[in-house]
Structure formats: structure tokens, C-alpha cells
Amino acid sequence: MTALLQKAFAAAAALPADEQDHLASQLLAELEAEDAFDRAIANSGEKLSSLAMEALADHRTGQSLELDPDKL
């Protein structure tokens, strides 16, 4: 555990129990969201490759338009 994380946990330990539980719930939810995102990215390679190939085919056949940042 890093020194900064130890400092954060020490500060959290000084909070009332209900605030500790709230903070713990937020931290656990954030960690789960990070894991879910990592799993989604890891499992999307085939789909992203397919979409890229489709986009390149559209571009080669003149079916794509140049991006105009002023129209975003």
C-alpha cells in the first residue's frame, strides 16, 4: 500500500462509522466500474476491428465525409 493511500485510510478511519461506510461504498463502486470498463474494452477488439474495416470500406468507395470541426 502506498503512503498516500495509507494517509487516506487513516483520515477515513477518523470519520464517523456512517461516513466511513459511505466512503467505502463509493470506493468499491468506483473500483467495480473500473473493472467493468476494462472488461468491456478487452472484449471489444473483434467488434472494433469489424467497425474499422467497415469504415475503411465506406471511405474507399466515397461514402464518407470529411469532418468539419466547425459543424460539430
Distance bins in CASP14 RR format, pairs under 12 A and 6 or more apart:
PFRMAT RR
TARGET T0000
AUTHOR 0000-0000-0000
RMODE 2
METHOD distances of the structure
MODEL  1
1 7 0 0 0 0 0 1 0 0 0 0 0
1 8 0 0 0 0 1 0 0 0 0 0 0
1 9 1 0 0 1 0 0 0 0 0 0 0
1 10 0 0 0 0 0 1 0 0 0 0 0
2 8 0 0 0 0 1 0 0 0 0 0 0
2 9 0 0 0 0 0 1 0 0 0 0 0
3 9 0 0 0 0 0 1 0 0 0 0 0
3 10 0 0 0 0 0 1 0 0 0 0 0
4 10 0 0 0 0 0 1 0 0 0 0 0
4 11 0 0 0 0 0 1 0 0 0 0 0
5 11 0 0 0 0 0 1 0 0 0 0 0
5 12 0 0 0 0 0 1 0 0 0 0 0
5 27 0 0 0 0 0 1 0 0 0 0 0
6 12 0 0 0 0 0 1 0 0 0 0 0
6 13 0 0 0 0 0 1 0 0 0 0 0
7 13 0 0 0 0 0 1 0 0 0 0 0
7 14 0 0 0 0 0 1 0 0 0 0 0
8 14 0 0 0 0 0 1 0 0 0 0 0
8 15 0 0 0 0 0 1 0 0 0 0 0
8 20 0 0 0 0 0 1 0 0 0 0 0
8 23 0 0 0 0 1 0 0 0 0 0 0
8 24 0 0 0 0 0 1 0 0 0 0 0
8 27 0 0 0 0 1 0 0 0 0 0 0
9 15 0 0 0 0 0 1 0 0 0 0 0
9 20 0 0 0 0 1 0 0 0 0 0 0
9 23 0 0 0 0 1 0 0 0 0 0 0
9 24 0 0 0 0 0 1 0 0 0 0 0
9 27 0 0 0 0 1 0 0 0 0 0 0
10 20 0 0 0 0 0 1 0 0 0 0 0
11 19 0 0 0 0 0 1 0 0 0 0 0
11 20 0 0 0 0 0 1 0 0 0 0 0
11 23 0 0 0 0 1 0 0 0 0 0 0
12 19 0 0 0 0 1 0 0 0 0 0 0
12 20 1 0 1 0 0 0 0 0 0 0 0
12 21 0 0 0 0 0 1 0 0 0 0 0
12 22 0 0 0 0 0 1 0 0 0 0 0
12 23 1 0 1 0 0 0 0 0 0 0 0
12 24 1 0 0 1 0 0 0 0 0 0 0
12 26 0 0 0 0 0 1 0 0 0 0 0
12 27 0 0 0 0 1 0 0 0 0 0 0
13 19 0 0 0 0 0 1 0 0 0 0 0
13 20 1 0 0 1 0 0 0 0 0 0 0
13 23 0 0 0 0 0 1 0 0 0 0 0
13 24 0 0 0 0 0 1 0 0 0 0 0
14 20 0 0 0 0 1 0 0 0 0 0 0
14 23 0 0 0 0 0 1 0 0 0 0 0
15 21 0 0 0 0 1 0 0 0 0 0 0
15 22 0 0 0 0 1 0 0 0 0 0 0
15 23 1 0 0 1 0 0 0 0 0 0 0
15 24 0 0 0 0 0 1 0 0 0 0 0
16 22 0 0 0 0 1 0 0 0 0 0 0
16 23 0 0 0 0 0 1 0 0 0 0 0
17 23 0 0 0 0 0 1 0 0 0 0 0
17 24 0 0 0 0 0 1 0 0 0 0 0
18 24 0 0 0 0 0 1 0 0 0 0 0
18 25 0 0 0 0 0 1 0 0 0 0 0
19 25 0 0 0 0 0 1 0 0 0 0 0
19 26 0 0 0 0 0 1 0 0 0 0 0
20 26 0 0 0 0 0 1 0 0 0 0 0
20 27 0 0 0 0 0 1 0 0 0 0 0
21 27 0 0 0 0 0 1 0 0 0 0 0
21 28 0 0 0 0 0 1 0 0 0 0 0
22 28 0 0 0 0 0 1 0 0 0 0 0
22 29 0 0 0 0 0 1 0 0 0 0 0
23 29 0 0 0 0 0 1 0 0 0 0 0
23 30 0 0 0 0 0 1 0 0 0 0 0
24 30 0 0 0 0 0 1 0 0 0 0 0
24 31 0 0 0 0 0 1 0 0 0 0 0
25 31 0 0 0 0 0 1 0 0 0 0 0
25 32 0 0 0 0 0 1 0 0 0 0 0
26 32 0 0 0 0 0 1 0 0 0 0 0
26 33 0 0 0 0 0 1 0 0 0 0 0
27 33 0 0 0 0 0 1 0 0 0 0 0
27 34 0 0 0 0 0 1 0 0 0 0 0
28 34 0 0 0 0 0 1 0 0 0 0 0
28 35 0 0 0 0 0 1 0 0 0 0 0
29 35 0 0 0 0 0 1 0 0 0 0 0
29 36 0 0 0 0 0 1 0 0 0 0 0
30 36 0 0 0 0 0 1 0 0 0 0 0
30 37 0 0 0 0 0 1 0 0 0 0 0
31 37 0 0 0 0 0 1 0 0 0 0 0
31 38 0 0 0 0 0 1 0 0 0 0 0
32 38 0 0 0 0 0 1 0 0 0 0 0
32 39 0 0 0 0 0 1 0 0 0 0 0
33 39 0 0 0 0 0 1 0 0 0 0 0
33 40 0 0 0 0 0 1 0 0 0 0 0
34 40 0 0 0 0 0 1 0 0 0 0 0
34 41 0 0 0 0 0 1 0 0 0 0 0
35 41 0 0 0 0 0 1 0 0 0 0 0
35 42 0 0 0 0 0 1 0 0 0 0 0
36 42 0 0 0 0 0 1 0 0 0 0 0
36 43 0 0 0 0 0 1 0 0 0 0 0
37 43 0 0 0 0 0 1 0 0 0 0 0
37 44 0 0 0 0 0 1 0 0 0 0 0
38 44 0 0 0 0 0 1 0 0 0 0 0
40 47 0 0 0 0 0 1 0 0 0 0 0
40 48 0 0 0 0 0 1 0 0 0 0 0
41 47 0 0 0 0 0 1 0 0 0 0 0
41 48 0 0 0 0 1 0 0 0 0 0 0
42 48 0 0 0 0 0 1 0 0 0 0 0
44 50 0 0 0 0 0 1 0 0 0 0 0
44 51 0 0 0 0 1 0 0 0 0 0 0
44 52 0 0 0 0 0 1 0 0 0 0 0
45 51 0 0 0 0 1 0 0 0 0 0 0
45 52 0 0 0 0 1 0 0 0 0 0 0
45 53 0 0 0 0 0 1 0 0 0 0 0
46 52 0 0 0 0 0 1 0 0 0 0 0
46 53 0 0 0 0 0 1 0 0 0 0 0
47 53 0 0 0 0 0 1 0 0 0 0 0
47 54 0 0 0 0 0 1 0 0 0 0 0
48 54 0 0 0 0 0 1 0 0 0 0 0
48 55 0 0 0 0 0 1 0 0 0 0 0
49 55 0 0 0 0 0 1 0 0 0 0 0
49 56 0 0 0 0 0 1 0 0 0 0 0
50 56 0 0 0 0 0 1 0 0 0 0 0
50 57 0 0 0 0 0 1 0 0 0 0 0
51 57 0 0 0 0 0 1 0 0 0 0 0
51 58 0 0 0 0 0 1 0 0 0 0 0
52 58 0 0 0 0 0 1 0 0 0 0 0
52 59 0 0 0 0 0 1 0 0 0 0 0
53 59 0 0 0 0 0 1 0 0 0 0 0
53 60 0 0 0 0 0 1 0 0 0 0 0
54 60 0 0 0 0 0 1 0 0 0 0 0
54 61 0 0 0 0 0 1 0 0 0 0 0
54 63 0 0 0 0 0 1 0 0 0 0 0
54 64 0 0 0 0 0 1 0 0 0 0 0
55 61 0 0 0 0 0 1 0 0 0 0 0
55 62 0 0 0 0 0 1 0 0 0 0 0
55 63 0 0 0 0 1 0 0 0 0 0 0
55 64 1 0 0 1 0 0 0 0 0 0 0
55 65 0 0 0 0 0 1 0 0 0 0 0
56 62 0 0 0 0 0 1 0 0 0 0 0
56 63 0 0 0 0 0 1 0 0 0 0 0
56 64 0 0 0 0 1 0 0 0 0 0 0
57 63 0 0 0 0 1 0 0 0 0 0 0
57 64 0 0 0 0 1 0 0 0 0 0 0
58 64 1 0 1 0 0 0 0 0 0 0 0
58 65 0 0 0 0 1 0 0 0 0 0 0
59 65 0 0 0 0 1 0 0 0 0 0 0
59 66 0 0 0 0 0 1 0 0 0 0 0
59 67 0 0 0 0 0 1 0 0 0 0 0
65 71 0 0 0 0 1 0 0 0 0 0 0
END
